[in-house]
């Protein structure tokens, strides 16, 4: 593509090349998942897409930040803490999400989005590479300041139940 642009600019008479590059983001990361390159030569427009490397795109810190944002964006009142319990079944996951209301001290449910499932799928992929850090339960505790803790656990009885029902 760049060579085509260079040839066009060196042609006699020289022609112009207009280029526009856009970053394409998923909701999973703050890094682009792809680039869209639109270029115009002699009024003819072309578009090229480049996908970035998956490993370069998403980091664990990105995932944690996105999970925290998803949780805090789902709470519409002042809150003291939020808790997300996850049972991960491979291609499915169950979420129990609650927060403590600052005014009443009561516990309320959080409506978790599909995006949180995608984030945990990616987290599972990254943290379980090479068979290390096996887990099927996670506990994500979030404070309004953005501070959080996450604990992973392997529950053999849950794994046995999943296998028996597969």
C-alpha positions as CSV (number, residue, x, y, z in Angstrom):
1,X,0.0,0.0,0.0
2,X,2.7,2.4,1.0
3,X,4.7,1.5,-2.2
4,X,1.6,2.3,-4.3
5,X,1.4,5.7,-2.6
6,X,5.1,6.4,-3.2
7,X,4.8,5.4,-6.9
8,X,1.7,7.7,-7.2
9,X,3.6,10.6,-5.7
10,X,6.6,10.1,-7.9
11,X,4.5,9.8,-11.2
12,X,4.8,12.4,-13.9
13,X,2.8,14.5,-13.4
14,X,2.6,13.8,-9.7
15,X,-0.7,12.9,-8.3
16,X,-2.0,13.5,-4.8
17,X,-2.7,10.8,-2.2
18,X,-5.1,11.6,0.6
19,X,-4.9,9.3,3.6
20,X,-7.2,8.9,6.6
21,X,-6.4,6.5,9.4
22,X,-8.9,5.5,12.1
23,X,-8.3,3.4,15.2
24,X,-11.0,0.8,15.8
25,X,-11.7,-0.1,19.4
26,X,-13.7,-2.9,21.0
27,X,-15.2,-2.3,24.4
28,X,-12.7,-4.8,25.8
29,X,-9.6,-2.6,25.6
30,X,-8.2,0.9,25.4
31,X,-5.9,-0.3,22.7
32,X,-7.1,-0.5,19.1
33,X,-8.1,-3.9,17.9
34,X,-7.7,-2.8,14.3
35,X,-6.9,0.2,12.0
36,X,-9.0,1.4,9.1
37,X,-6.9,3.1,6.4
38,X,-8.9,5.0,3.8
39,X,-6.9,6.5,0.9
40,X,-7.9,8.4,-2.3
41,X,-5.9,8.5,-5.5
42,X,-7.4,10.3,-8.5
43,X,-10.8,10.4,-6.9
44,X,-10.8,6.6,-6.4
45,X,-11.3,5.7,-2.8
46,X,-10.0,2.5,-1.2
47,X,-10.2,1.1,2.3
48,X,-7.8,-1.3,4.0
49,X,-8.3,-2.9,7.5
50,X,-5.4,-4.1,9.6
51,X,-6.0,-6.2,12.7
52,X,-3.6,-5.8,15.6
53,X,-2.2,-8.7,17.4
54,X,-4.6,-10.0,20.0
55,X,-1.9,-10.2,22.7
56,X,-1.0,-6.5,22.0
57,X,-4.6,-5.5,22.3
58,X,-5.7,-6.6,25.7
59,X,-3.9,-6.7,28.9
60,X,-5.1,-7.9,32.3
61,X,-5.0,-4.3,33.6
62,X,-7.3,-3.3,30.6
63,X,-9.7,-6.1,31.5
64,X,-9.8,-5.2,35.2
65,X,-10.3,-1.5,34.4
66,X,-13.2,-2.4,32.0
67,X,-14.8,-4.7,34.5
68,X,-14.7,-2.0,37.2
69,X,-16.1,0.5,34.7
70,X,-18.9,-1.8,33.7
71,X,-19.8,-2.4,37.4
72,X,-19.7,1.3,38.4
73,X,-21.6,2.4,35.3
74,X,-24.4,0.0,36.3
75,X,-24.9,1.5,39.7
76,X,-27.2,4.6,39.7
77,X,-26.8,5.7,43.3
78,X,-24.1,6.4,45.9
79,X,-22.5,3.1,47.0
80,X,-20.0,1.8,49.5
81,X,-18.8,-1.4,47.7
82,X,-19.7,-3.8,44.9
83,X,-19.2,-7.5,44.7
84,X,-19.2,-9.7,41.6
85,X,-19.1,-13.4,42.1
86,X,-18.4,-15.5,39.0
87,X,-18.8,-19.2,38.3
88,X,-17.0,-19.9,35.0
89,X,-18.1,-22.9,33.0
90,X,-15.9,-22.6,29.9
91,X,-18.3,-21.2,27.3
92,X,-20.7,-19.9,29.9
93,X,-20.6,-18.0,33.2
94,X,-22.9,-17.2,36.0
95,X,-22.7,-13.8,37.7
96,X,-24.1,-12.7,41.1
97,X,-23.5,-9.0,41.3
98,X,-24.5,-6.7,44.2
99,X,-23.6,-3.4,45.7
100,X,-24.1,-1.8,49.1
101,X,-26.1,1.5,48.9
102,X,-24.4,4.3,50.9
103,X,-27.6,5.9,52.0
104,X,-29.6,2.9,53.1
105,X,-26.9,0.3,53.8
106,X,-29.0,-2.2,51.9
107,X,-27.7,-4.7,49.3
108,X,-29.0,-4.3,45.7
109,X,-28.5,-6.3,42.6
110,X,-26.4,-5.1,39.7
111,X,-27.6,-5.8,36.1
112,X,-24.5,-7.3,34.5
113,X,-24.0,-6.8,30.8
114,X,-22.9,-9.3,28.1
115,X,-19.7,-7.3,27.9
116,X,-18.7,-8.4,31.4
117,X,-19.1,-12.0,30.2
118,X,-16.7,-11.2,27.3
119,X,-14.3,-9.6,29.6
120,X,-14.2,-12.6,31.9
121,X,-13.8,-14.9,28.9
122,X,-10.7,-12.9,27.9
123,X,-9.5,-12.9,31.4
124,X,-9.8,-16.6,31.6
125,X,-7.9,-17.0,28.3
126,X,-5.1,-14.8,29.4
127,X,-4.7,-16.1,33.0
128,X,-5.0,-19.8,32.1
129,X,-2.5,-19.9,29.3
130,X,-0.1,-22.8,29.4
131,X,-2.4,-24.6,31.9
132,X,-1.3,-22.3,34.7
133,X,-3.6,-20.5,37.2
134,X,-6.6,-22.9,36.8
135,X,-9.8,-21.3,38.1
136,X,-13.5,-21.6,37.8
137,X,-14.7,-19.1,40.4
138,X,-13.7,-15.5,40.8
139,X,-14.6,-12.8,43.4
140,X,-14.2,-9.2,42.2
141,X,-14.7,-6.6,45.0
142,X,-14.8,-2.9,43.9
143,X,-14.7,0.3,45.9
144,X,-16.1,3.6,44.5
145,X,-12.5,4.9,44.5
146,X,-11.7,2.4,41.8
147,X,-9.7,0.2,44.1
148,X,-10.5,-3.5,43.7
149,X,-9.4,-7.0,44.7
150,X,-9.9,-10.1,42.7
151,X,-9.6,-13.6,44.0
152,X,-9.5,-16.8,41.9
153,X,-10.4,-20.2,43.1
154,X,-10.6,-23.8,41.7
155,X,-13.7,-25.6,42.9
156,X,-13.3,-29.3,42.0
157,X,-17.0,-30.1,42.8
158,X,-18.1,-27.3,40.4
159,X,-15.7,-28.8,37.7
160,X,-17.1,-32.3,38.4
161,X,-20.7,-31.0,38.1
162,X,-19.9,-29.2,34.8
163,X,-18.3,-32.3,33.4
164,X,-21.2,-34.6,34.5
165,X,-23.7,-32.3,32.7
166,X,-21.6,-31.9,29.5
